[in-house]
């Protein structure tokens, strides 16, 4: 910023130019007479004359001069109109940009979700938005609760994908939730397991197995609680915090594991994923700051996530085929 020279006279502020008066001048140029311009603008001829006089005073130049019964534009008016057309174009673009933002067509929304939501939910939602709202930018981050909720609270992200858990806020007034899906847990068995082709399966059938659990969080707590409800304490042999590594451990016969259905894409050949009768589940939802669900851009992202979740449910059919092998076509 330029610092004024001490003692220098202040630069006088130029008066603002009324855009409506510029449009009156432009209409007079198009219609040629005050009466015709007034009719086009739904004004009286007297009001048109007053607007032109006020614009002339604002700019400090004469804009019209008598020519018989009509008014003729001066050279100064022609200069004004050349620049006015640029102003009209700019303001039209401004209104178009604001309208696009109001409709959620432009802007930027950040989304944070835990690892297993990226492939089946967040990336498909981003693809939906890319097709329907190509000017709406989305940024994605892999973040687990409760950190993702800290980011949501302080504005570092706009939408969080989470599951109902003790670490996720249950009824925090700062956030509002949008249910996406009930995610079922399935059991991952090594190929050739004695129960691979069992027509039906319960957790109790797996009581004597060696178990692989997640290192922490709901993916550890939910299976442990489900086993307890089935009447046994599982023999935990390994704790692994990565689903691809978990499936690899299952493939190598190191144990079996209960895996959330959204993690299925991490499975590889040599693993059989089976449903069972008393399978636990968890609620997956999107969360935003309270009130932000009415922001068009945020609402568009949430809607895309709902669509992606519906597509995931439809593709899944509610359950896996019994004995589905990793790598098989669904």
N, C-alpha and C positions, 0 to 999 in steps of 0.2 A: 504494500500500500504506500502511495506517495505521501511523504510528510510535507504539509504546507510550509512554504517559506515564511519565516517570522516577519511580520509586518506586511505581508502581501494581502491584497484585498481578496476576500472570499469570492469564489466563483459563484455567480448567481445560479440558483436552481432553476432549470428549465421547467416550465409548467407541463404537467401531464396532458396528453392529447386524448380526448374522449373517442374511443373506438366507434361508438354509435354515430358520432358526428362525421367521422371519416366515411362511414357507410352511406350516410346521407349525401355526401359529396360525390361518392362513386355512383350512387343511384341517379343523381342529377346528370352526371356525365352520360350514363346509359340511356336515360329517358328523354333528355334534352330540354324538358320543361319542368318548372316547379310543380305544376299540377300533376303531371304524369308521375314524377318522383314521389309526390305525396300519396297518390293512389297506391303505388307499388309498396310503399312503406306503411300504409294504413295510418297516415298522419294528415293533418290539415296543411294546406299550402303555407299558412302563417307559421305553423310549427317548423316546417322545413326551412323557411327563411330565417327563423330564430336560431335553428341549429347551425346553419351556415354562417350566420353572423358571429355566433359564439366560437365556432372553429376558427374563423378568421382572426378573432381577438386572441385566442389561445396561441396561434402561430405567429401573430404579428405581421401578417401580410394580407393583401386583398386576394380573395379567391374567385370573386365573380365581378362582372361589370355589365351594365345594361347594353343590350343589343336589340333595339326595337322593343318589342313586347316580351322579349325573353332575357334570360341571363346567360352570359357567355363566360366560360371558365378562363381565368387568367393563366399566364405562363407559370406563375407560382403554384396555381392549383394543379397544373399538369405534373409538376415536380412532386407535389404532395401525393398525387394519385399513383405515380410510379412506385413510390415507397409504400403507399397504403396497400397495394396489391400484395407486396411481400408480407406485410403485417397480417392481412387477411389469410394468406396461405399458412402462415405460422400459427395463427390462432385456430384455424381449422384443424391443423395437425395436433395442436394442443388438446382440443376437444376430443378428437379421435383417440388420442393416447389415454386421456382420462377415462373415456367411455370403455376402452379396452381393459384398462385396469379395473374399472368398476365391475365389469363382467367376468373378471378373473382370467382374462386372456393373456395378460402380461404380468411381470413381477418375478419374484424369486421366493421360493419356500424351501427351507432345510428340513430334512427328515432324519431322525436317528432311530435305529432299530437294532435288536440283538441279532447275532450271526445267522441263525436259521431262518429269519424272516426276509433276508435279502433276496434270495433266489425265488421263493414262491410268492412273495407278497410285494416287497418294495420295488424290485426291478420291473415286474409286470405292471405295477401302478405307474412307474415312470414311463414305460412304453405307451400306456394308455394316454397319458398326458402329452407325450410327444406327438401322438397322432391327432388328438383333439384340441390341444392348446400348445402349438409349437413354440410360441413366444414366451410361455411360462417356464422359467428355469427352475429346476429342482437340484438341490445338492444333497448327497446321501452320506451318512456316516454310520459305521458299525460301533454301537455303544450299548453297553448293558445297563439296566437299572441297578442301583439308584442314580448312577452318574447321569444317565439320560434325562432324568427328571430334574436334576440340578441344572442341566443345560437348558431345559425347557423353562424353568422358573426364572433364570437370569437372561433369557432371550438369545442364547447361543444356538438354539434350534427352535423350530416352529411346530413340529409334529413328532411325537414319540410313539414307537410301537413297543408294547410291553405285554406282560401277562400278569394276571392276578397272583400276587405273592406278598409275603410279609415285607419285602423290601420295596414294593411299589405302593405309593400312597393309595389308600382305599377310598376315603371320602374327603380328600383335600380340596377345599373350596377354590384353590388356585387353578385347578385343572378340571376339564370336562372330558368325558370318555365316550368313545364310539365303538361298540362291539364289532369285531371282525369275524371271529370264528371260535368254535370250541375245538381245541387241538387234542386229539387222542394220542395216547402212548401205545406203541406196538412193541413186540418183543423181537429182537434180532438174534437169530440162531446161526451157528455155522452150518454150511452145506453138509448134508448127511447126518444131521442131528437126529436123535431117536424120535423127536416130536415133529420133525419137519413136515410130515404128511398127516399129522393128527387131524381128524375132521373138526374137532373143537378143542379149545384149550382154555385153562384157567390158570391164574397165578399159582394156585396150590400145586398144580402139576409141575411147577418149576422150583419147588421149595428146596430140592436137594442140589440144585445147580450151583456152579461157581458164578458169581455176579460181578459185572463191571458197572461201576457207578460214575456219575459226573463228580468232579472234585468239590462242587459246592452249588448252592442255589436251588431253585425249584426243580431242576432236572435231577437233583439228588434227593430232595425232600419228598417229591411226589411219589417216586418209585418206592422209597422206604416206607412211606405211609400206606401205600397200596399193599405192600407185602405184609405189613403189620395187620391191616384189615383182613387179609386172607389167612391170618393165623400163624405166620412164621416170621422168623428173623433171617434175612438172606445172608448167605456166606459171601461177604464182600472180599474179593481177591485183588481188585485193581480199582484205582481212581484216576480217571482220565478226563481232561477238560476240553477235548477236541473231538467232534463227532466223527471226522474221517479216521482219526486214530482209534476211536472206539470201535468202529466197524472193522478196522484192520485187526484189532485184537480179537474180535469175535471170529473173524475169518480164520485166524490162526488157532482157534480152539481154546483161547485163554478164558473164556467165560461167555455168558449171555448178557444182554443188556436191554433195559426198557428205554426206548428212544422216542422223542416227540416226533409226530408225523412230519412236521416241517423240516426235520433233519434228514429225511429219507434220501434227498439228493446226494448226500455225502457217502451213501453206501456204494460198495463196489462188488464185483463178482465174487462169489464164494460165500455170500451171506444170504440167508432167507429171512424175510421180514413177515411176521405173522400177526394177525389180530388175535385177541383173546376176549373171553366173555366179560370178565370183570376189569376191563382196561380203565385206568384212570385218565382224566383229561384236565385241561387247563383252558381258561378263557384268554384269548388273545384280543387285544383292543388297541385302538389309536387314542392318544391323548393330546390335547392342545391346551393352551392357556384359556382360562374361562373367558368367554366372550369372543375369542379368536375364531371360533367355529362359524361366525357370521362374516368373517373376512372372505371375500370371494376366492382369493387364491388358496387360502387354507382349506376352505370348503371343497374346492376342486380336488385338492390332494387327498383329503379324507374320502371323498366320493370315489376317486380312483382306487384307493386302498380297499374300499368296500367291494368294488367290482372285482379287483384282483382276488380278494378272499373268496368271493362267490365262485369265481372261475376255478380256484384251487379246490373248493369243496366239490364242484361239479365234476372236475377231472378225477378227484379221489373217489367219488361215489359214496362218501361217508365211511367206507372201510376199504382196506386192502383186500385183494384176493388172497385167500388162505394159501400160504406157501409161495408168495411172490418172491422171486429171486432178484437180488440187486442186479441191475443191468438188463433185466427183461423189460420189454415194452409194456406200459400200463394198459 
